[in-house]
Amino acid sequence: MSDNYTAMHNTTPTSNARALIIVDPQHDFAEGGSLAVAGGFDVCDRIAAYLAGHRDAYQIVVVTRDWHPPVLRDHFAEAPHGPDYIDMWPPHCVQDTAGAEFLPAIARQIDDGLIDVVVSKGQMSASYSGFDGHTHTGHSLDGLLTAASIAAIDVCGIATSHCVKATALDGRGNGYDVTVLTDLSVGVTAEQADAAHIELGAAGVALHPSNDHRLSAS
C-alpha cells in the first residue's frame, strides 16, 4: 500500500479536515491471540461497518499496527521472568507472523481502498502510541496528518486502556482536536476502559459513541 504522502501534501483541505485512526486491529489482540482482548473481532466488524458508511467524512483514514521484531527486550518477557502485563508482555504482533496480521474486516477495507495508509510502531522499542510509528516510507503519523492539514482526529480500536489511550493523548499533545469513539473501541477490562476514559477526559479528549458524533464539527 502506498502511504499517499505526496497526494495528501498536494490535497486542498476541506472545511472538515478530519482523520480516522484505527488502532491495532490485529489477530494477537483479538480472541485466540497471544494478548487477546475479548470483543476484538466484534469491535473490528463495527469499525468496518462505520467506515463503510462514513468514509466521505474523513480526509484520510489511517490504521496502526504493532510490528515487533522477535526479540524486544524492553517489551517482551523472557524466561525465567514472566510477563507482568504492565511493562513486560508475552511476545505478540511479531513481524510477518499470523498474529501481526490485520483482522479480516479491516484487511478487506485495506484491499478495497477505504483505508489510506498503514503506520507501524514498536520496531525498535516498546511503543503504544500511533504517533511513535512510521509508514513504510518513513513518514510519521503527525507528518501525514500535517500534510493533509488535518485539524481533528477520531480514534478507535484495540485497546482503549492502552494503545487507543496513548494515541489519543499524543494527538492532544500534538495540538489536534481528538475524539475517541467509545463504541468502536474495546478495553482489556471494563474497569481499565473506565479509568482510561477518565484520564482522556481530563486531557481534553472528547468521548462519544459513533452514533452521537457530530462529524461536521472541525
N, C-alpha and C positions, 0 to 999 in steps of 0.2 A: 504494500500500500504506500502510495506517495503521501508525504506529510503535508502537501499542498501549501507549503510555506510561501513560495513565491506568489501563488494565486491569491492567498489571503492578504499578502502585503499589497497587492495591487487592487484589492476589492474596495469599492466605495462603501463605507459603513452605512448601514440602515439606521433609522431612528431607534430601532430596538436592537442594539448591538449586544446580543446575549449569546452565551455559550452554554452547552450542556456538557458536564464532565461526569462520565460513568466510571466509577472507581472499582477496579479489580474484580470483574465478573468472571472469575477463573474457577476451574474444577477443584483445585485444592481448597477453596473457600466455600464449597457447597457440599451437600450431602455426599458422603463417600470419599471426600478429600482428606488430606493429611491435617488440615486445620479447618475442619468442617464447621460451617455455621448453619444451623437449622433454618430452612427457608431460603437458602441461597438460590436454588433453581427457580423457586416461585417468584422471588423478587426480580430476577432477571427476565422472566416472562413478562412481568408487569412493566418493567422498564422498556422492553421491546415494544409492547403494545402502546405505551405512552409515546415513545419516539415516533412510531409509525403514524400516530395521529397528530403530532405536533412538530414535525421536522421543520416546517416553514417558519416556526417561531425562533429558530436558532440560526445564527450566522455560521457557527461551526459546532461540531459535536466531536468530543474527544473521549477516548477510552484509555484508562491507565491499566497497567499490569505490573505486578511483581515479576521480576525477571532475574532470578538469583543464580549465581554460579553454584556448583555442587557443594563447595565449602565456603562458608561465610561466618568467620569466627566470632564476630560481634553480634550475630543474629541466630545462628543455628547451634543448638545444644549438641555437645559432643560427649561421648562416654568418658569417664564414668558419671558425668553430671547430666541430669535430665533437664528438660525444659521447665522454666518457672512460669511461662505464659505471661510474663511481664516484659522482660527484656530478651529472654532466650526462648526459642521456639523449635519445634520439630522442623526438619527440612521441608520446604514447601515451595511451590512455583519455581522449581529448578528449570533453567533454560532448556527448551526443546524437549521437555517431558510432557506426558499427558496431563499432569496436574497443573501445568502452567497454561494450558490451552483455554481459550475463552469458552464459556458455556454456550450451548447451541443457539439459544435465542439471540445472543449478541453476535456470535460468529456469523450467523446468517445476515445480520444487518450490516456487518462489515463487508461481506461479499456483495450485498445489494447496494452499497454506496451510501447508506444512510449515516454511517459514521466516517468522519473525515480522516482521523489520524489516531495512531497508537502512540502513547507515551509510556516508556519502560523505565522502571525505577528499581533500585536495590542491586545494581550490578557490582558495586564495589563495597558497599557497607549497608547496614540496616537503614531502611527508608520507609516511611509511612505516607508521606505527602506526595501527591502527584506533581507538586511544584519542585520536587527534588529530581524528577525524571527528565528524560530527553527522548526525542524521536530518533529513528534510525539514522537520520542525517545530522543529529547533534543539536537540534533546536530544543530549547527549554519550553515547558508549558507556558511560562509567563511570556516568553518571546512569541509564541504562537498567538496568544491572546492579544498581546500588544500589536502585532502585525495586522490583526483583524479589527483593531480599535474596539475591542470588547470592553464594556463597562460593567456588565453584570454576569454572574455565573450561577448556574444551578448545579448542585452536586447531589449525586445519588450513588448507591451501590453497596459494596460489602467492605468493611463492616462499619456501621455507624459509630461504634465505640473506638475505632482505631483509624483506618486509613481514610474513611469518609470525613471523620472529625479533623484529622490532620490536614487534609486537603482544603477543607472549608476554612479552617483557621489561617492557613497560609494565604488563601485567597483574600481574606480580610486584611492580613498583614501586607499584602501587595496592592491594596487600595481598591479591590473590587467590591461591588455590591453582591453579597453572597446569600443564596437561599439553599438550604438543604431540603430536599423533597422527602419528607419523613416516611411516606408510604412506599417509596421506591428505594428505601434503604433498610438494612436489617442489621441489628446489633448481635454481638456474641451472646449476650443475655439481655433480657428486658431491663434489668437493673443497670447494666453498663450503658445501654442506649439512653436511658433516662438521665444518667449522670452526664453523658455526652451532650444531650440537649441543653442541660443547664449551663455547661461550660460554653457551648456555642452561642446560646442566647446572650450570655454575659459579654461575649466578644463582639456582639452586634450582628451575628448571623441570623437571618430570618429562618423560621421553621414552619413549613407549610406542607400539607398533603397536596399531591399534584392536582387534585380536582378543585382546590381552593387557592390556586396560584395564579396571580394576575400576570400573565406573560407579556402583556402590553406595557408593563412598567419597566423603565430602564434604570 
